[in-house]
Amino acid sequence: MKGTTRLRELLAKGEPVWAPMAYDALTAKIAERVGFEAVFVSGGSLSVCFTGLPDAGLTTMTEVLTVAQNIVNSVNVPVIVDIDTGWGNAINVRRTIQVFARAGVAGVLLDDQLAPQRCGWVAGKQVISLEEAAGKYRAAADSKNEIDPNFVVIARSDARGAVGGSFEEAVRRGCAYIEAGADMAFLEALTSLEEVERAGREIPGPKWFNYFAIKGTTWTMSQIKELGYSLIVTGAFYQAAGRAVWDFATALKQDGVSAMRNLNQSMKGHPLENMHAFAGFAEIRQMEEKYLPAQEVTRKYAETIGQRF
């Protein structure tokens, strides 16, 4: 089933869909393996992990597309990708949507910031005019309808925390973007639970919610559903992975081989104990037996040393 079709089916069920923030094929595969039904390729996570740069509009479309394609080809769950401002005006956005839709992406998050954009939780944001932004969402809707009407365009407004912004302006834009053809709205950097509740009531259609963006959030899934939020972003994998690597690197520097010994011990029985198996070497072996000369396959495994799958 196409990712777009599957994402539409999930959203149509009426239950909020959880999409953790993956940043590469490995983290996306882990999310799928533990049971998440969709993944979100966060622009901030990708920027830090792929380029080593902050989320300040420094990644190119080619870089984001490369990561997105690797993830799409590695999992069977729908993949939603953060495309920032779409790398240009409405005309550029038309091509951007076409490129990502043809790459197998199920949906994109497109924001209304003035390029170069930056993380929604970092100061210094500016937004383009509502008129220009609405044109970009109209272009996105027209473009995806030409290729795959099930492709999901999520309109993100940063007007709450931008220069001269306000909650009222963010809501006004969210409503306008839905009217322009976006499939879902997301108001970034809301400052309280009350604003989240109001946005849920005042913006029509399905909405996107960053569960841990608001401190003190304790809502249940049923409460989130009642507010009209259909897609929930959660769990920044790059933070969890970064901390784990930092802690291990520190131990390795201080303790040397004992750190390696402790790691190996802690991995026993873990689903990632054998990374070769997790990555799919068994499938490679099956393809070799299907496509390569039988005598060659028999010999290469009989006369070499290493793990067998």
Residue frames as qw, qx, qy, qz and C-alpha x, y, z in Angstrom:
[[0.000, 0.886, 0.463, 0.000, 0.00, 0.00, 0.00],
 [0.357, 0.599, -0.047, 0.715, 1.26, 3.47, -0.85],
 [0.333, -0.159, -0.520, 0.770, 2.37, 5.56, 2.08],
 [0.218, -0.103, -0.044, -0.970, -0.12, 8.29, 1.20],
 [0.634, -0.275, -0.542, -0.479, -3.01, 5.83, 1.16],
 [0.618, -0.253, -0.667, 0.330, -1.93, 4.30, 4.45],
 [0.159, -0.049, -0.352, 0.921, -1.59, 7.70, 6.13],
 [0.417, -0.184, -0.221, -0.862, -5.05, 8.70, 4.95],
 [0.688, -0.282, -0.643, -0.185, -6.46, 5.45, 6.31],
 [0.475, -0.180, -0.602, 0.616, -4.82, 6.02, 9.68],
 [0.049, -0.006, 0.167, -0.985, -6.16, 9.56, 9.92],
 [0.514, -0.213, -0.438, -0.706, -9.63, 8.42, 8.87],
 [0.517, -0.240, -0.805, 0.167, -9.86, 6.04, 11.83],
 [0.360, -0.802, -0.199, -0.432, -10.44, 9.00, 14.09],
 [0.770, -0.575, -0.059, 0.271, -7.74, 8.10, 16.60],
 [0.014, 0.934, -0.331, -0.132, -4.69, 10.38, 16.90],
 [0.910, 0.300, -0.141, 0.249, -1.65, 9.01, 15.05],
 [0.519, -0.774, 0.250, 0.264, 1.64, 9.12, 16.93],
 [0.755, 0.586, -0.075, 0.284, 4.68, 9.95, 14.78],
 [0.641, -0.626, 0.091, 0.435, 8.07, 10.05, 16.54],
 [0.258, 0.920, -0.239, -0.171, 10.77, 12.34, 15.16],
 [0.889, -0.036, 0.288, 0.353, 13.24, 10.14, 13.27],
 [0.044, 0.877, -0.269, -0.396, 16.29, 11.53, 11.53],
 [0.167, 0.490, -0.783, -0.344, 17.70, 8.63, 9.51],
 [0.710, 0.041, -0.592, -0.380, 16.84, 5.14, 8.27],
 [0.385, 0.025, -0.843, 0.376, 18.02, 3.43, 11.47],
 [0.157, 0.099, 0.547, -0.816, 15.85, 5.49, 13.81],
 [0.617, 0.116, -0.189, -0.755, 12.88, 5.15, 11.44],
 [0.633, 0.061, -0.759, -0.142, 13.31, 1.35, 11.35],
 [0.176, -0.036, -0.792, 0.584, 13.43, 1.25, 15.14],
 [0.391, 0.100, 0.242, -0.883, 10.23, 3.29, 15.35],
 [0.699, 0.111, -0.444, -0.549, 8.51, 0.92, 12.95],
 [0.513, 0.089, -0.844, 0.126, 9.82, -2.18, 14.74],
 [0.044, -0.089, -0.732, 0.673, 8.50, -1.09, 18.14],
 [0.106, 0.538, 0.833, -0.078, 5.07, -0.40, 16.69],
 [0.123, 0.564, 0.084, -0.812, 4.70, 3.23, 15.61],
 [0.590, 0.531, 0.606, 0.043, 2.44, 3.55, 12.58],
 [0.432, 0.850, 0.092, 0.287, 4.13, 6.63, 11.06],
 [0.630, -0.345, -0.055, 0.694, 7.37, 8.60, 11.37],
 [0.164, 0.980, 0.109, -0.007, 8.15, 12.27, 11.04],
 [0.717, 0.153, -0.014, 0.680, 11.48, 13.41, 9.62],
 [0.236, -0.904, -0.199, 0.295, 12.11, 16.52, 11.69],
 [0.481, 0.802, -0.080, 0.345, 14.00, 19.33, 9.99],
 [0.284, -0.843, 0.393, -0.232, 15.83, 20.17, 13.19],
 [0.844, -0.295, 0.445, 0.040, 16.86, 16.57, 13.82],
 [0.830, 0.442, 0.202, 0.274, 17.99, 16.13, 10.23],
 [0.253, 0.905, -0.187, 0.286, 19.98, 19.34, 10.20],
 [0.445, -0.738, 0.485, -0.149, 21.89, 18.53, 13.37],
 [0.815, -0.194, 0.544, 0.038, 22.49, 14.86, 12.52],
 [0.793, 0.479, 0.298, 0.231, 23.07, 15.05, 8.77],
 [0.436, 0.762, -0.054, 0.475, 24.98, 18.31, 8.42],
 [0.599, -0.235, -0.393, 0.657, 26.07, 19.03, 11.99],
 [0.060, 0.242, 0.038, 0.968, 24.46, 22.46, 11.71],
 [0.193, 0.290, 0.622, -0.702, 21.65, 24.10, 13.71],
 [0.255, 0.590, 0.753, 0.138, 18.08, 24.25, 12.46],
 [0.030, -0.673, -0.050, 0.737, 18.51, 27.62, 10.78],
 [0.639, 0.706, 0.135, -0.274, 17.44, 26.97, 7.21],
 [0.086, -0.711, 0.623, 0.314, 20.86, 25.68, 6.15],
 [0.547, 0.012, 0.825, 0.144, 19.87, 22.33, 4.62],
 [0.254, 0.277, -0.508, -0.775, 19.21, 22.01, 0.90],
 [0.830, 0.136, 0.034, -0.540, 16.32, 20.23, -0.78],
 [0.703, 0.369, -0.606, -0.047, 18.74, 17.62, -2.11],
 [0.102, 0.308, -0.812, 0.484, 20.06, 16.86, 1.37],
 [0.546, -0.013, 0.499, -0.673, 16.59, 16.49, 2.87],
 [0.823, 0.290, -0.201, -0.445, 15.38, 14.45, -0.10],
 [0.482, 0.393, -0.777, 0.099, 18.34, 12.07, 0.22],
 [0.135, -0.143, 0.808, -0.556, 17.52, 11.32, 3.84],
 [0.662, 0.160, 0.255, -0.686, 13.80, 11.06, 3.10],
 [0.754, 0.342, -0.452, -0.332, 14.33, 8.57, 0.27],
 [0.302, 0.293, -0.869, 0.260, 16.56, 6.38, 2.43],
 [0.330, -0.013, 0.681, -0.654, 13.90, 6.32, 5.13],
 [0.737, 0.263, -0.010, -0.623, 11.04, 5.63, 2.71],
 [0.688, 0.361, -0.608, -0.162, 13.01, 2.74, 1.24],
 [0.203, 0.269, -0.851, 0.403, 13.73, 1.30, 4.70],
 [0.251, 0.151, 0.737, -0.609, 10.27, 1.20, 6.29],
 [0.037, -0.377, -0.828, -0.413, 6.71, 0.30, 5.38],
 [0.094, -0.719, -0.554, 0.409, 5.02, 2.96, 7.50],
 [0.281, 0.882, 0.243, 0.291, 4.07, 6.41, 6.14],
 [0.569, -0.190, -0.083, 0.796, 6.88, 8.97, 6.23],
 [0.053, 0.960, 0.267, 0.064, 6.13, 12.67, 6.78],
 [0.658, 0.072, -0.011, 0.749, 8.93, 15.12, 6.00],
 [0.144, -0.854, -0.163, 0.473, 9.62, 18.64, 7.21],
 [0.603, 0.445, 0.305, 0.588, 10.36, 20.74, 4.11],
 [0.281, -0.365, -0.150, 0.875, 10.71, 24.06, 5.95],
 [0.273, 0.589, 0.077, -0.756, 9.65, 26.87, 3.58],
 [0.785, 0.483, 0.386, -0.041, 9.67, 24.62, 0.50],
 [0.573, -0.199, 0.374, 0.702, 12.92, 26.20, -0.75],
 [0.137, 0.100, 0.390, 0.905, 11.38, 29.23, -2.38],
 [0.404, 0.121, 0.118, -0.899, 8.12, 30.88, -3.33],
 [0.767, 0.214, 0.388, -0.463, 4.89, 29.28, -4.57],
 [0.713, 0.561, -0.356, -0.224, 6.48, 28.31, -7.87],
 [0.183, 0.480, -0.833, 0.203, 9.34, 26.53, -6.11],
 [0.513, -0.113, 0.682, -0.509, 6.87, 24.84, -3.78],
 [0.842, 0.329, -0.037, -0.426, 5.07, 23.27, -6.74],
 [0.641, 0.469, -0.606, 0.034, 8.24, 21.45, -7.76],
 [0.096, -0.398, 0.782, -0.470, 9.17, 20.61, -4.18],
 [0.724, 0.009, 0.440, -0.532, 5.85, 18.86, -3.62],
 [0.843, 0.412, -0.233, -0.253, 6.21, 16.95, -6.89],
 [0.389, 0.529, -0.726, 0.205, 9.71, 15.78, -6.01],
 [0.241, -0.266, 0.783, -0.508, 8.79, 14.53, -2.53],
 [0.800, 0.146, 0.252, -0.524, 5.53, 12.94, -3.64],
 [0.801, 0.449, -0.370, -0.143, 7.33, 11.01, -6.38],
 [0.201, 0.497, -0.780, 0.324, 9.94, 9.90, -3.83],
 [0.573, -0.254, -0.779, -0.030, 7.26, 8.00, -1.90],
 [0.045, 0.010, -0.529, 0.847, 6.85, 10.46, 0.97],
 [0.082, -0.556, -0.827, -0.015, 3.33, 10.37, 2.45],
 [0.091, -0.934, -0.328, -0.105, 3.13, 14.01, 3.46],
 [0.496, 0.277, -0.184, 0.802, 5.09, 17.17, 4.18],
 [0.294, -0.789, -0.365, 0.398, 5.16, 19.95, 6.76],
 [0.396, 0.483, 0.207, 0.753, 5.40, 23.34, 5.05],
 [0.297, -0.619, -0.422, 0.592, 5.81, 26.50, 7.14],
 [0.225, 0.893, 0.313, 0.231, 5.11, 30.19, 6.57],
 [0.496, -0.681, 0.065, 0.535, 8.40, 31.62, 7.77],
 [0.361, 0.897, -0.226, -0.115, 10.54, 34.06, 5.85],
 [0.938, 0.100, -0.040, 0.330, 13.53, 32.17, 4.46],
 [0.496, 0.118, -0.855, 0.097, 15.94, 31.23, 5.82],
 [0.694, -0.556, -0.189, -0.416, 13.65, 29.77, 8.44],
 [0.138, 0.406, -0.776, 0.462, 14.70, 28.48, 11.83],
 [0.283, -0.248, -0.900, 0.221, 13.51, 26.20, 14.60],
 [0.295, -0.673, -0.432, -0.523, 10.09, 27.28, 15.81],
 [0.648, -0.700, -0.270, 0.134, 11.30, 27.39, 19.39],
 [0.579, -0.151, 0.007, 0.801, 14.27, 29.69, 18.68],
 [0.055, 0.825, 0.214, -0.520, 13.96, 33.47, 18.75],
 [0.124, -0.461, 0.463, 0.747, 14.41, 35.56, 15.61],
 [0.353, 0.355, 0.827, 0.255, 11.58, 34.20, 13.47],
 [0.268, 0.369, -0.083, -0.886, 9.79, 36.20, 10.78],
 [0.515, 0.376, 0.771, -0.008, 6.80, 35.17, 8.67],
 [0.101, 0.126, 0.529, 0.834, 5.82, 36.10, 5.15],
 [0.425, 0.019, 0.064, -0.903, 2.51, 37.84, 4.48],
 [0.596, 0.177, 0.701, -0.350, -0.65, 35.82, 4.81],
 [0.667, 0.626, -0.020, -0.404, -1.42, 36.45, 1.14],
 [0.344, 0.611, -0.701, -0.131, 1.94, 35.07, -0.01],
 [0.256, -0.223, 0.910, -0.238, 1.70, 32.10, 2.34],
 [0.687, 0.326, 0.477, -0.439, -1.81, 31.22, 1.19],
 [0.612, 0.648, -0.319, -0.323, -0.52, 31.23, -2.38],
 [0.105, 0.480, -0.870, 0.028, 2.16, 28.72, -1.41],
 [0.435, 0.033, 0.837, -0.332, -0.43, 26.38, 0.11],
 [0.707, 0.529, 0.145, -0.446, -2.64, 26.72, -2.96],
 [0.443, 0.636, -0.602, -0.195, 0.34, 25.81, -5.10],
 [0.147, -0.301, 0.923, -0.188, 1.13, 22.85, -2.85],
 [0.616, 0.241, 0.614, -0.430, -2.44, 21.60, -3.04],
 [0.676, 0.620, -0.124, -0.379, -2.60, 21.93, -6.83],
 [0.259, 0.600, -0.752, -0.082, 0.74, 20.20, -7.23],
 [0.270, -0.163, 0.919, -0.235, -0.06, 17.21, -5.07],
 [0.679, 0.368, 0.422, -0.475, -3.50, 16.78, -6.67],
 [0.579, 0.628, -0.396, -0.337, -1.79, 16.37, -10.03],
 [0.292, 0.426, -0.853, 0.068, 0.30, 13.48, -8.71],
 [0.409, -0.233, -0.869, 0.151, -1.50, 11.92, -5.75],
 [0.356, -0.632, -0.155, -0.671, -4.54, 13.53, -4.07],
 [0.809, -0.497, -0.313, 0.036, -3.88, 11.41, -0.97],
 [0.549, 0.207, -0.300, 0.752, -0.58, 13.19, -0.38],
 [0.384, -0.805, -0.427, 0.151, -0.93, 15.19, 2.86],
 [0.313, 0.518, -0.103, 0.790, 0.10, 18.86, 3.02],
 [0.494, -0.657, -0.468, 0.325, 0.41, 20.12, 6.59],
 [0.178, 0.776, 0.024, 0.604, 0.44, 23.90, 6.99],
 [0.600, -0.421, -0.391, 0.556, 2.59, 25.14, 9.85],
 [0.060, 0.883, 0.080, 0.459, 2.28, 28.73, 11.03],
 [0.604, -0.116, -0.392, 0.684, 5.00, 30.33, 13.13],
 [0.029, -0.675, -0.160, -0.720, 3.02, 33.53, 13.57],
 [0.641, -0.715, -0.280, -0.015, 2.60, 33.00, 17.32],
 [0.681, -0.571, 0.051, 0.456, 6.29, 33.51, 18.08],
 [0.576, 0.376, 0.250, 0.681, 7.42, 35.61, 15.11],
 [0.171, -0.093, -0.077, 0.978, 8.13, 39.33, 14.94],
 [0.359, 0.005, -0.064, -0.931, 4.85, 41.13, 15.55],
 [0.430, -0.139, -0.842, -0.293, 3.04, 37.84, 15.98],
 [0.466, -0.197, 0.449, -0.737, 0.19, 36.80, 18.24],
 [0.336, 0.118, 0.925, -0.132, -2.02, 33.82, 18.98],
 [0.507, 0.622, 0.365, -0.472, -4.92, 35.45, 17.14],
 [0.359, 0.687, -0.445, -0.448, -2.78, 35.93, 14.03],
 [0.086, -0.273, 0.952, 0.111, -1.63, 32.31, 14.16],
 [0.435, 0.353, 0.781, -0.277, -5.24, 31.10, 14.32],
 [0.467, 0.717, 0.035, -0.517, -6.24, 33.42, 11.47],
 [0.233, 0.581, -0.697, -0.350, -3.47, 31.99, 9.35],
 [0.261, -0.064, 0.961, -0.059, -4.26, 28.39, 10.28],
 [0.518, 0.531, 0.558, -0.371, -7.85, 28.87, 9.11],
 [0.411, 0.758, -0.215, -0.459, -6.73, 30.62, 5.92],
 [0.021, 0.472, -0.846, -0.248, -4.27, 27.87, 5.06],
 [0.403, 0.198, 0.883, -0.133, -6.93, 25.19, 5.39],
 [0.497, 0.707, 0.292, -0.411, -9.18, 27.25, 3.13],
 [0.241, 0.733, -0.487, -0.409, -6.31, 27.55, 0.64],
 [0.842, 0.289, -0.397, -0.222, -6.10, 23.77, 0.34],
 [0.084, 0.443, -0.830, 0.328, -3.83, 22.48, 3.11],
 [0.657, -0.218, -0.692, -0.205, -4.99, 19.18, 4.60],
 [0.674, -0.540, -0.428, 0.266, -4.01, 19.92, 8.18],
 [0.038, 0.875, -0.141, 0.461, -2.91, 22.88, 10.31],
 [0.760, -0.280, -0.351, 0.470, -0.16, 23.17, 12.92],
 [0.079, -0.945, 0.067, -0.312, 0.44, 26.24, 15.07],
 [0.728, 0.142, -0.418, 0.525, 4.05, 26.24, 16.23],
 [0.323, 0.134, -0.427, 0.834, 5.30, 27.58, 19.56],
 [0.470, -0.678, -0.320, -0.466, 2.01, 27.99, 21.38],
 [0.137, 0.490, -0.557, 0.656, 2.75, 29.11, 24.90],
 [0.391, -0.158, 0.637, -0.645, 0.10, 27.44, 27.06],
 [0.161, 0.220, 0.962, 0.015, -2.36, 24.59, 27.29],
 [0.302, 0.648, 0.434, -0.548, -5.13, 27.14, 26.96],
 [0.272, 0.609, -0.391, -0.634, -3.81, 28.23, 23.55],
 [0.009, 0.127, -0.955, -0.269, -3.60, 24.61, 22.43],
 [0.227, 0.440, 0.825, -0.272, -7.21, 24.09, 23.47],
 [0.306, 0.704, 0.136, -0.626, -8.38, 27.26, 21.70],
 [0.161, 0.468, -0.664, -0.560, -6.52, 26.35, 18.51],
 [0.109, 0.091, 0.987, 0.079, -8.17, 22.95, 18.58],
 [0.255, 0.609, 0.658, -0.363, -11.60, 24.57, 18.77],
 [0.206, 0.782, 0.044, -0.586, -11.08, 27.52, 16.44],
 [0.137, 0.487, -0.676, -0.535, -9.27, 25.95, 13.47],
 [0.874, 0.189, 0.084, -0.440, -11.38, 23.65, 11.26],
 [0.818, 0.405, -0.406, -0.051, -10.34, 20.21, 10.15],
 [0.912, -0.225, -0.190, 0.286, -7.59, 17.92, 11.43],
 [0.043, -0.934, 0.294, -0.198, -4.69, 19.43, 13.34],
 [0.762, 0.234, -0.464, 0.387, -1.14, 18.52, 14.29],
 [0.512, -0.826, 0.093, -0.217, 0.12, 18.66, 17.87],
 [0.482, 0.448, -0.626, 0.418, 3.66, 18.56, 19.25],
 [0.711, -0.527, -0.460, -0.075, 2.88, 16.69, 22.47],
 [0.696, -0.425, -0.252, 0.521, 5.92, 17.67, 24.49],
 [0.312, 0.487, 0.068, 0.813, 6.26, 21.24, 23.25],
 [0.377, -0.673, -0.005, -0.636, 4.05, 22.50, 26.09],
 [0.196, 0.204, -0.813, 0.509, 5.35, 21.82, 29.58],
 [0.358, 0.028, 0.614, -0.703, 2.86, 20.19, 31.87],
 [0.638, 0.122, -0.426, -0.629, 0.94, 18.39, 29.13],
 [0.260, -0.118, 0.918, -0.275, -0.86, 15.44, 30.71],
 [0.683, 0.231, -0.031, -0.692, -3.76, 15.03, 28.31],
 [0.638, 0.015, 0.770, 0.003, -4.94, 11.55, 27.47],
 [0.171, 0.039, 0.742, 0.647, -5.40, 10.37, 23.91],
 [0.046, 0.658, 0.745, 0.097, -9.18, 10.79, 24.22],
 [0.109, -0.826, -0.205, 0.514, -8.77, 14.40, 25.35],
 [0.187, -0.404, 0.488, 0.751, -6.42, 15.15, 22.45],
 [0.142, 0.305, 0.838, 0.429, -8.90, 13.55, 20.07],
 [0.000, -0.779, -0.597, 0.189, -11.75, 15.66, 21.43],
 [0.122, -0.749, 0.062, 0.648, -9.74, 18.80, 20.70],
 [0.677, 0.711, 0.070, -0.177, -9.47, 17.80, 17.05],
 [0.040, -0.729, 0.653, 0.200, -5.80, 16.84, 16.93],
 [0.945, 0.249, -0.023, -0.209, -5.23, 13.99, 14.48],
 [0.804, 0.361, -0.296, 0.367, -1.45, 13.74, 14.28],
 [0.539, -0.833, 0.124, 0.000, 0.84, 13.90, 17.30],
 [0.593, 0.577, -0.442, 0.346, 4.58, 14.44, 17.01],
 [0.701, -0.682, 0.169, -0.124, 6.55, 13.07, 19.91],
 [0.868, -0.317, 0.289, 0.252, 9.95, 11.81, 20.99],
 [0.351, 0.863, -0.352, -0.087, 12.94, 13.57, 19.43],
 [0.985, -0.022, -0.021, 0.168, 15.14, 10.57, 18.70],
 [0.565, 0.583, -0.263, 0.522, 18.23, 12.67, 18.08],
 [0.307, -0.720, 0.357, -0.510, 18.20, 13.86, 21.68],
 [0.906, -0.313, 0.238, -0.155, 17.93, 10.33, 23.04],
 [0.908, 0.293, -0.032, 0.298, 20.57, 9.05, 20.63],
 [0.291, 0.753, -0.283, 0.517, 22.86, 11.99, 21.23],
 [0.513, -0.671, 0.376, -0.380, 22.76, 11.52, 24.98],
 [0.975, -0.127, 0.180, 0.003, 23.42, 7.78, 24.71],
 [0.771, 0.469, -0.105, 0.418, 26.41, 8.32, 22.42],
 [0.004, 0.803, -0.312, 0.508, 27.75, 11.15, 24.60],
 [0.711, -0.556, 0.334, -0.271, 27.54, 9.01, 27.75],
 [0.975, 0.044, 0.139, 0.165, 29.19, 6.04, 26.04],
 [0.569, 0.659, -0.169, 0.463, 31.92, 8.19, 24.48],
 [0.255, -0.787, 0.355, -0.435, 32.67, 9.68, 27.90],
 [0.868, -0.360, 0.325, -0.108, 32.88, 6.23, 29.47],
 [0.902, 0.338, 0.032, 0.267, 35.04, 4.98, 26.60],
 [0.304, 0.775, -0.280, 0.478, 37.45, 7.89, 27.03],
 [0.413, -0.683, 0.425, -0.427, 37.66, 7.38, 30.79],
 [0.769, -0.290, 0.528, -0.214, 37.49, 3.60, 31.13],
 [0.133, 0.472, -0.787, -0.374, 38.67, 2.21, 27.79],
 [0.363, 0.039, -0.887, -0.283, 37.99, -1.47, 27.21],
 [0.037, 0.250, 0.843, -0.476, 35.84, -1.82, 30.31],
 [0.404, 0.391, 0.123, -0.818, 33.31, 0.54, 28.70],
 [0.492, 0.251, -0.655, -0.515, 33.21, -1.75, 25.67],
 [0.214, -0.045, -0.963, 0.156, 32.76, -4.75, 27.92],
 [0.206, 0.327, 0.602, -0.699, 29.90, -3.06, 29.76],
 [0.482, 0.359, -0.206, -0.772, 28.23, -2.11, 26.46],
 [0.429, 0.152, -0.838, -0.300, 28.46, -5.65, 25.12],
 [0.070, -0.165, -0.904, 0.389, 27.00, -7.00, 28.36],
 [0.303, 0.375, 0.374, -0.792, 24.12, -4.52, 28.29],
 [0.471, 0.331, -0.420, -0.702, 23.26, -5.44, 24.70],
 [0.050, 0.039, -0.997, -0.048, 22.74, -9.15, 25.41],
 [0.109, 0.478, 0.858, -0.154, 19.17, -10.08, 24.59],
 [0.175, 0.602, 0.120, -0.770, 18.40, -6.60, 23.24],
 [0.695, 0.614, 0.365, -0.082, 16.63, -6.33, 19.85],
 [0.395, 0.884, -0.248, 0.012, 19.67, -4.40, 18.59],
 [0.708, -0.513, 0.452, 0.176, 22.23, -6.85, 19.98],
 [0.594, 0.033, 0.610, 0.524, 23.04, -8.01, 16.45],
 [0.216, 0.678, -0.018, -0.702, 23.02, -4.90, 14.28],
 [0.038, 0.243, -0.789, -0.563, 23.90, -6.95, 11.19],
 [0.059, 0.370, 0.926, 0.042, 20.72, -8.96, 11.64],
 [0.125, 0.704, 0.437, -0.545, 18.64, -5.84, 12.35],
 [0.092, 0.563, -0.337, -0.749, 20.00, -4.17, 9.23],
 [0.798, 0.406, 0.090, -0.436, 18.81, -7.07, 7.10],
 [0.001, 0.521, -0.815, -0.252, 21.66, -9.45, 6.29],
 [0.506, 0.143, 0.842, -0.122, 19.22, -12.37, 6.29],
 [0.576, 0.708, 0.262, -0.314, 17.37, -10.72, 3.43],
 [0.212, 0.754, -0.539, -0.309, 20.64, -10.21, 1.56],
 [0.286, -0.246, 0.924, 0.064, 21.39, -13.92, 1.95],
 [0.579, 0.430, 0.653, -0.230, 17.96, -14.81, 0.61],
 [0.482, 0.808, -0.063, -0.332, 18.46, -12.59, -2.44],
 [0.011, -0.611, 0.756, 0.236, 21.87, -14.12, -3.08],
 [0.414, 0.009, 0.910, -0.022, 20.35, -17.58, -3.06],
 [0.556, 0.629, 0.463, -0.285, 17.62, -16.42, -5.43],
 [0.451, 0.871, -0.056, -0.188, 19.72, -14.51, -7.95],
 [0.001, -0.740, 0.659, 0.135, 23.36, -15.66, -7.79],
 [0.690, 0.245, -0.668, -0.134, 24.77, -18.96, -9.09],
 [0.851, -0.478, -0.075, -0.202, 24.12, -21.64, -6.45],
 [0.872, 0.037, -0.218, 0.437, 27.71, -22.90, -6.51],
 [0.270, 0.527, -0.203, 0.780, 29.04, -19.40, -5.88],
 [0.512, -0.629, 0.068, -0.581, 26.74, -18.85, -2.90],
 [0.945, -0.294, -0.143, 0.017, 27.60, -22.24, -1.37],
 [0.750, 0.194, -0.223, 0.592, 31.32, -21.62, -1.69],
 [0.089, 0.607, -0.168, 0.771, 31.34, -18.03, -0.39],
 [0.621, -0.596, 0.126, -0.494, 29.59, -19.10, 2.81],
 [0.976, -0.169, -0.106, 0.085, 31.41, -22.40, 3.26],
 [0.774, 0.169, -0.123, 0.598, 34.91, -20.96, 2.85],
 [0.099, 0.609, -0.139, 0.775, 34.67, -17.66, 4.72],
 [0.357, -0.263, -0.690, 0.572, 34.65, -16.69, 8.38],
 [0.157, -0.123, 0.085, -0.976, 31.91, -14.60, 9.98],
 [0.458, 0.208, 0.603, -0.619, 28.31, -14.54, 11.06],
 [0.048, -0.131, -0.846, -0.515, 25.86, -16.49, 8.97],
 [0.410, 0.186, 0.307, -0.839, 22.23, -15.55, 8.48]]
